[in-house]
Amino acid sequence: MMWSTDIAGAVATLAYVNPPENRIPFDSLIELSACLRAIAKDDGIKLVVLRSGVSGYFSLGASLADVQALANGQEPSAPFHSWVDVLLQLEHLPQPTIAMIEGQAASGGCELALACMFRVGTRAASFAFREVARGAMPGAGATQRLPRLVGTAHAAKIILTSCLVDATEAHRIGLLDAVLPDGEAALEQWFDAIRAMPRAGLVAAKRAIVEGSTLPLRDGLRLEQRLFLDLVRRSSEPGQKVERLHQ
């Protein structure tokens, strides 16, 4: 298995290991999908961290063998639509997700990180979309998620020039939410504020943000109201819980 899940307290860490460059065979996405389904059903998990188990790399993207199979009109190790399906599953996971990037992320590796709610990295983190330089284009969400995250101008420059984006620049344009010192303590300190929140509120608020961002404003407001009322009505002491939100 290339994906492993470690649960410590309310945090699930999904680690991916496929040396030397942590490339992603299409069939490993089926394995990731199974991990995500199990996490989604676990009411004890508040937060999910995705990271690499290979030093120096988050992931350089799709398996070259699978890409070559597509180019030759052959069947890859799993259907190509697995990329879109599983990254949507990751994006809509009930719990907030953090991609921890401690090395190179390229192409499909970047697209995996873009499907997470947050991205944090060390100073060794870097990003690149190499497809256009090779006469192709991204095919697993970059042309849609990256402009929504950093704006059309920044996204166009990154994708159309296949340039390398280091950690400092990624943080400046909003591709990284934070640049952290090396070590587990810095990561845990960064997500402590999220981990401390009640799970029900985290899950509902994340759903409102992720689903609402694709809706017209009026429909997004209706979704927010419905989720808010569901939380209040499910609480045994709704007045007390709502009051605490305003203290």
TORGU-299267 format. One record per residue: residue number from 1; x, y, z of N, C-alpha, C in turn. Coordinates in steps of 0.05 Angstrom, whole numbers, plus 5000, padded with zeros to 4 digits. Example, Ala and Ser with C-alpha at 12.3 -4.5 7.8 and 13.67 -1.06 7.14 Angstrom:
BEGIN
   vexza     nx     ny     nz    cax    cay    caz     cx     cy     cz
       1   5264   4886   5156   5246   4910   5156   5264   4934   5156
       2   5257   4955   5142   5273   4979   5143   5258   5001   5157
//
This chain:
BEGIN
   vexza     nx     ny     nz    cax    cay    caz     cx     cy     cz
       1   5017   4976   5000   5000   5000   5000   5017   5025   5000
       2   5010   5045   4984   5025   5070   4982   5015   5091   5002
       3   4989   5089   5009   4977   5108   5028   4974   5095   5055
       4   4981   5110   5076   4976   5100   5103   4962   5121   5119
       5   4945   5113   5138   4931   5131   5155   4939   5127   5184
       6   4947   5149   5196   4954   5148   5225   4936   5168   5239
       7   4922   5159   5260   4904   5175   5275   4915   5180   5303
       8   4919   5206   5309   4929   5214   5336   4909   5234   5347
       9   4894   5227   5367   4874   5245   5377   4853   5250   5356
      10   4848   5275   5350   4828   5282   5331   4839   5288   5303
      11   4865   5281   5299   4878   5288   5274   4886   5262   5259
      12   4877   5260   5234   4885   5237   5217   4907   5247   5198
      13   4929   5233   5196   4950   5239   5178   4951   5218   5156
      14   4948   5227   5131   4949   5210   5108   4977   5214   5095
      15   4993   5194   5095   5020   5196   5085   5022   5179   5059
      16   5036   5190   5039   5040   5176   5014   5069   5170   5010
      17   5076   5145   5003   5103   5137   5000   5106   5121   4974
      18   5120   5133   4954   5126   5119   4929   5152   5130   4918
      19   5175   5123   4930   5201   5134   4921   5207   5125   4892
      20   5224   5141   4878   5240   5162   4890   5227   5190   4889
      21   5207   5194   4871   5196   5221   4868   5167   5224   4877
      22   5157   5202   4890   5130   5202   4900   5109   5207   4878
      23   5114   5195   4855   5095   5198   4833   5070   5181   4840
      24   5048   5188   4827   5022   5176   4834   5011   5159   4812
      25   5013   5133   4814   4999   5116   4794   4969   5120   4797
      26   4955   5118   4775   4926   5123   4776   4912   5104   4796
      27   4921   5079   4797   4907   5060   4815   4912   5067   4844
      28   4933   5082   4851   4937   5090   4879   4915   5110   4888
      29   4902   5123   4869   4880   5141   4876   4856   5125   4886
      30   4853   5101   4876   4831   5084   4887   4836   5077   4916
      31   4861   5073   4922   4870   5068   4950   4864   5093   4967
      32   4872   5116   4956   4866   5141   4971   4836   5145   4976
      33   4820   5139   4956   4791   5141   4958   4781   5125   4981
      34   4791   5100   4984   4782   5083   5006   4790   5095   5033
      35   4814   5106   5035   4823   5120   5060   4804   5143   5066
      36   4797   5159   5046   4780   5182   5051   4752   5174   5060
      37   4742   5152   5049   4715   5143   5057   4715   5135   5087
      38   4737   5121   5095   4739   5113   5123   4741   5137   5142
      39   4756   5157   5134   4760   5181   5150   4734   5197   5152
      40   4719   5199   5129   4694   5214   5129   4674   5202   5149
      41   4675   5176   5154   4656   5163   5171   4664   5164   5201
      42   4688   5173   5206   4699   5172   5233   4692   5199   5248
      43   4673   5198   5266   4664   5222   5280   4685   5232   5299
      44   4706   5217   5305   4726   5227   5323   4748   5244   5310
      45   4748   5245   5283   4768   5259   5268   4758   5287   5262
      46   4774   5307   5270   4767   5335   5264   4783   5347   5241
      47   4806   5336   5236   4825   5349   5218   4841   5327   5204
      48   4847   5332   5178   4862   5313   5162   4887   5327   5150
      49   4910   5314   5154   4935   5325   5143   4945   5306   5121
      50   4951   5316   5097   4963   5300   5076   4993   5308   5075
      51   5010   5288   5073   5038   5294   5071   5053   5271   5057
      52   5077   5276   5050   5094   5256   5037   5111   5242   5057
      53   5117   5216   5051   5136   5201   5067   5163   5198   5053
      54   5167   5214   5031   5192   5213   5016   5206   5240   5019
      55   5230   5239   5029   5245   5264   5034   5249   5280   5008
      56   5244   5306   5009   5249   5324   4987   5227   5326   4967
      57   5206   5309   4969   5184   5310   4950   5157   5309   4964
      58   5139   5326   4955   5111   5321   4961   5100   5301   4941
      59   5101   5309   4916   5097   5290   4893   5103   5305   4868
      60   5116   5291   4849   5121   5303   4823   5098   5297   4803
      61   5076   5285   4813   5052   5282   4796   5047   5254   4787
      62   5033   5251   4766   5023   5225   4757   5046   5206   4749
      63   5042   5181   4752   5060   5160   4743   5066   5164   4713
      64   5091   5164   4706   5099   5167   4678   5088   5144   4661
      65   5087   5120   4673   5077   5097   4658   5047   5100   4651
      66   5032   5112   4669   5003   5116   4664   5000   5138   4643
      67   5016   5159   4645   5014   5181   4625   5021   5171   4597
      68   5042   5154   4596   5050   5143   4570   5028   5124   4559
      69   5015   5109   4577   4993   5092   4567   4971   5109   4555
      70   4964   5131   4567   4944   5149   4556   4953   5159   4528
      71   4978   5167   4527   4988   5178   4502   4988   5157   4479
      72   4991   5132   4487   4991   5110   4467   4964   5099   4462
      73   4943   5110   4474   4916   5100   4470   4911   5074   4485
      74   4927   5069   4505   4924   5044   4521   4911   5051   4548
      75   4903   5029   4562   4890   5033   4588   4911   5038   4610
      76   4909   5060   4625   4926   5063   4648   4918   5045   4671
      77   4932   5047   4693   4926   5028   4715   4899   5032   4728
      78   4886   5055   4724   4859   5060   4732   4848   5082   4713
      79   4822   5085   4710   4812   5105   4692   4822   5133   4698
      80   4827   5149   4677   4837   5176   4681   4818   5193   4698
      81   4792   5188   4696   4773   5205   4711   4776   5200   4741
      82   4792   5180   4749   4797   5176   4778   4809   5201   4791
      83   4826   5215   4775   4838   5239   4786   4817   5259   4794
      84   4799   5265   4776   4778   5285   4782   4760   5275   4804
      85   4752   5250   4803   4733   5239   4822   4745   5240   4851
      86   4770   5231   4853   4782   5228   4880   4789   5256   4891
      87   4798   5274   4874   4805   5301   4884   4779   5316   4892
      88   4757   5311   4879   4732   5322   4888   4723   5310   4915
      89   4728   5284   4918   4722   5271   4943   4739   5283   4965
      90   4764   5288   4960   4782   5301   4980   4772   5329   4986
      91   4765   5344   4965   4756   5372   4969   4731   5373   4986
      92   4713   5353   4983   4688   5353   4997   4688   5335   5022
      93   4711   5326   5030   4713   5311   5055   4700   5328   5078
      94   4685   5316   5096   4673   5332   5117   4692   5349   5134
      95   4715   5337   5140   4735   5350   5157   4752   5369   5141
      96   4762   5391   5154   4782   5408   5141   4807   5392   5135
      97   4820   5399   5113   4844   5384   5104   4867   5404   5101
      98   4891   5394   5107   4916   5409   5105   4936   5393   5089
      99   4946   5405   5067   4969   5392   5053   4995   5404   5065
     100   5012   5386   5076   5037   5394   5087   5059   5388   5066
     101   5071   5410   5056   5089   5407   5033   5117   5413   5042
     102   5135   5393   5042   5162   5396   5052   5183   5392   5031
     103   5174   5394   5006   5193   5390   4983   5179   5397   4957
     104   5187   5384   4936   5177   5391   4909   5148   5381   4905
     105   5131   5398   4895   5104   5390   4886   5102   5399   4857
     106   5096   5381   4840   5094   5388   4811   5069   5374   4799
     107   5057   5388   4780   5035   5377   4764   5014   5364   4781
     108   5009   5338   4778   4989   5325   4794   4993   5327   4824
     109   5018   5329   4832   5023   5333   4861   5013   5360   4870
     110   5016   5380   4854   5004   5406   4860   4974   5405   4861
     111   4963   5390   4842   4933   5388   4840   4922   5374   4864
     112   4937   5354   4875   4929   5341   4900   4928   5362   4922
     113   4949   5378   4924   4950   5399   4945   4927   5419   4942
     114   4921   5427   4917   4900   5446   4912   4872   5437   4921
     115   4868   5411   4922   4842   5400   4931   4839   5401   4961
     116   4860   5408   4975   4858   5411   5005   4849   5439   5012
     117   4838   5442   5035   4828   5468   5044   4851   5487   5050
     118   4873   5476   5062   4896   5492   5069   4921   5479   5057
     119   4941   5496   5052   4968   5486   5044   4988   5501   5061
     120   5005   5486   5076   5027   5497   5091   5052   5483   5082
     121   5075   5497   5084   5099   5485   5074   5123   5495   5090
     122   5145   5481   5087   5171   5490   5097   5184   5507   5075
     123   5208   5518   5081   5222   5534   5061   5231   5517   5038
     124   5231   5490   5041   5239   5473   5019   5216   5468   4999
     125   5192   5477   5005   5170   5473   4988   5173   5488   4961
     126   5164   5476   4940   5163   5489   4914   5141   5477   4897
     127   5132   5493   4878   5109   5485   4861   5116   5490   4832
     128   5106   5473   4814   5109   5477   4785   5088   5460   4771
     129   5078   5472   4749   5061   5457   4731   5076   5456   4704
     130   5086   5432   4698   5105   5429   4676   5091   5421   4649
     131   5065   5417   4650   5052   5406   4627   5054   5422   4601
     132   5050   5449   4603   5050   5466   4579   5077   5465   4566
     133   5099   5465   4582   5126   5463   4571   5130   5437   4555
     134   5114   5417   4560   5116   5391   4547   5095   5388   4525
     135   5082   5410   4518   5062   5409   4497   5035   5398   4506
     136   5030   5398   4532   5004   5388   4542   4992   5410   4559
     137   4975   5403   4578   4963   5421   4597   4955   5406   4622
     138   4951   5419   4644   4941   5405   4668   4914   5392   4663
     139   4909   5369   4675   4884   5355   4670   4870   5345   4694
     140   4879   5354   4718   4866   5344   4743   4858   5367   4761
     141   4850   5390   4749   4838   5411   4765   4854   5437   4767
     142   4879   5438   4758   4895   5462   4763   4884   5487   4749
     143   4874   5483   4724   4864   5507   4710   4838   5518   4722
     144   4826   5503   4740   4801   5512   4753   4806   5520   4782
     145   4821   5504   4797   4825   5510   4825   4846   5532   4829
     146   4867   5532   4814   4889   5552   4819   4879   5581   4814
     147   4865   5587   4792   4855   5615   4790   4836   5623   4812
     148   4820   5605   4822   4802   5611   4844   4817   5617   4870
     149   4841   5605   4872   4857   5608   4896   4874   5633   4895
     150   4889   5637   4873   4909   5659   4873   4902   5681   4853
     151   4880   5678   4838   4873   5698   4818   4882   5689   4790
     152   4868   5699   4770   4873   5690   4743   4901   5697   4733
     153   4910   5721   4740   4937   5730   4730   4959   5713   4741
     154   4960   5708   4767   4981   5692   4778   4979   5663   4768
     155   4954   5652   4766   4951   5625   4757   4960   5622   4728
     156   4953   5642   4711   4961   5640   4683   4991   5641   4680
     157   5005   5657   4695   5034   5658   4694   5046   5632   4702
     158   5036   5620   4724   5047   5595   4735   5043   5573   4715
     159   5018   5570   4704   5012   5548   4687   5024   5552   4659
     160   5021   5576   4647   5029   5580   4619   5059   5581   4616
     161   5074   5589   4637   5103   5590   4634   5118   5566   4646
     162   5103   5549   4660   5115   5526   4674   5137   5534   4693
     163   5134   5558   4705   5155   5568   4722   5155   5554   4750
     164   5178   5556   4763   5180   5545   4790   5172   5566   4810
     165   5155   5559   4829   5146   5578   4850   5158   5568   4876
     166   5175   5585   4889   5186   5576   4914   5167   5582   4937
     167   5175   5574   4961   5157   5577   4984   5150   5606   4990
     168   5170   5624   4988   5165   5652   4994   5144   5664   4975
     169   5148   5659   4949   5129   5669   4929   5102   5656   4932
     170   5101   5630   4937   5076   5616   4941   5060   5628   4964
     171   5074   5635   4985   5060   5648   5008   5051   5676   5001
     172   5066   5690   4986   5059   5718   4979   5033   5719   4962
     173   5030   5700   4944   5007   5700   4926   4983   5684   4937
     174   4987   5671   4960   4965   5656   4972   4963   5627   4965
     175   4983   5616   4951   4984   5588   4945   4991   5572   4970
     176   5008   5583   4987   5013   5572   5014   5000   5590   5035
     177   4988   5578   5054   4976   5593   5076   4997   5601   5097
     178   5018   5586   5099   5040   5592   5118   5065   5577   5109
     179   5088   5590   5116   5114   5577   5113   5124   5572   5141
     180   5128   5546   5148   5135   5538   5175   5164   5529   5177
     181   5175   5531   5201   5201   5518   5206   5198   5488   5204
     182   5220   5474   5199   5218   5445   5198   5210   5434   5226
     183   5197   5411   5225   5190   5398   5251   5160   5396   5256
     184   5153   5376   5271   5125   5370   5276   5113   5391   5294
     185   5129   5403   5312   5117   5422   5332   5106   5446   5317
     186   5119   5456   5296   5110   5479   5282   5083   5473   5268
     187   5081   5449   5256   5056   5442   5243   5033   5440   5263
     188   5038   5427   5285   5017   5424   5305   5009   5451   5317
     189   5028   5468   5321   5021   5495   5331   5003   5510   5311
     190   5009   5506   5285   4993   5520   5265   4964   5510   5265
     191   4960   5484   5268   4932   5474   5266   4918   5471   5293
     192   4932   5478   5315   4920   5476   5341   4893   5490   5344
     193   4891   5514   5332   4866   5530   5334   4843   5515   5321
     194   4848   5501   5299   4827   5486   5285   4820   5461   5302
     195   4841   5447   5311   4836   5422   5326   4820   5427   5351
     196   4822   5451   5363   4809   5458   5388   4779   5462   5384
     197   4770   5466   5359   4742   5473   5354   4724   5448   5356
     198   4698   5451   5364   4679   5429   5363   4676   5418   5334
     199   4675   5392   5331   4675   5380   5305   4650   5388   5289
     200   4627   5389   5302   4602   5395   5287   4604   5422   5274
     201   4615   5442   5288   4618   5468   5276   4638   5469   5253
     202   4660   5454   5256   4680   5453   5235   4668   5441   5210
     203   4654   5419   5213   4644   5404   5190   4623   5421   5175
     204   4605   5434   5190   4584   5450   5178   4595   5474   5164
     205   4614   5488   5178   4625   5512   5166   4642   5506   5141
     206   4657   5484   5142   4672   5476   5118   4653   5471   5095
     207   4632   5456   5100   4613   5450   5079   4601   5476   5067
     208   4594   5495   5084   4583   5520   5074   4603   5535   5056
     209   4629   5535   5065   4649   5549   5049   4655   5535   5023
     210   4659   5509   5023   4666   5494   4999   4643   5493   4979
     211   4619   5485   4988   4597   5483   4970   4586   5511   4963
     212   4586   5529   4982   4576   5556   4976   4592   5571   4956
     213   4618   5565   4955   4636   5580   4936   4629   5575   4907
     214   4614   5553   4901   4607   5547   4874   4578   5556   4867
     215   4564   5568   4887   4536   5575   4884   4533   5605   4880
     216   4511   5614   4867   4504   5642   4868   4500   5651   4897
     217   4505   5676   4903   4504   5686   4931   4479   5678   4945
     218   4456   5683   4933   4430   5677   4946   4428   5647   4954
     219   4437   5629   4936   4436   5601   4943   4456   5594   4964
     220   4480   5607   4964   4499   5602   4985   4489   5611   5012
     221   4475   5634   5013   4464   5643   5038   4443   5624   5049
     222   4427   5613   5031   4407   5593   5039   4420   5568   5051
     223   4442   5559   5038   4457   5536   5048   4467   5542   5076
     224   4479   5566   5079   4490   5573   5105   4468   5573   5127
     225   4445   5585   5120   4423   5586   5140   4414   5558   5147
     226   4411   5541   5127   4402   5513   5133   4421   5498   5151
     227   4447   5501   5145   4467   5488   5162   4468   5499   5190
     228   4465   5525   5192   4464   5538   5219   4441   5528   5235
     229   4417   5528   5223   4393   5519   5237   4395   5489   5245
     230   4407   5473   5227   4410   5445   5234   4428   5441   5259
     231   4449   5457   5261   4466   5455   5284   4452   5464   5309
     232   4437   5486   5308   4423   5496   5331   4402   5476   5340
     233   4387   5464   5321   4365   5446   5328   4375   5419   5339
     234   4400   5411   5330   4411   5386   5340   4424   5389   5368
     235   4428   5413   5376   4441   5418   5402   4421   5415   5425
     236   4429   5402   5446   4412   5399   5470   4409   5426   5485
     237   4429   5444   5481   4428   5470   5494   4435   5491   5473
     238   4417   5495   5454   4424   5512   5431   4429   5541   5440
     239   4414   5552   5459   4418   5579   5467   4446   5584   5478
     240   4455   5564   5495   4481   5567   5507   4503   5566   5486
     241   4500   5548   5467   4521   5545   5446   4523   5569   5428
     242   4500   5579   5420   4500   5603   5403   4511   5627   5418
     243   4503   5629   5444   4513   5652   5459   4543   5652   5461
     244   4556   5628   5463   4585   5627   5466   4598   5637   5440
     245   4585   5634   5417   4596   5643   5392   4600   5673   5392
     246   4584   5687   5408   4585   5717   5408   4599   5729   5432
     247   4612   5712   5448   4626   5722   5471   4653   5733   5462
//
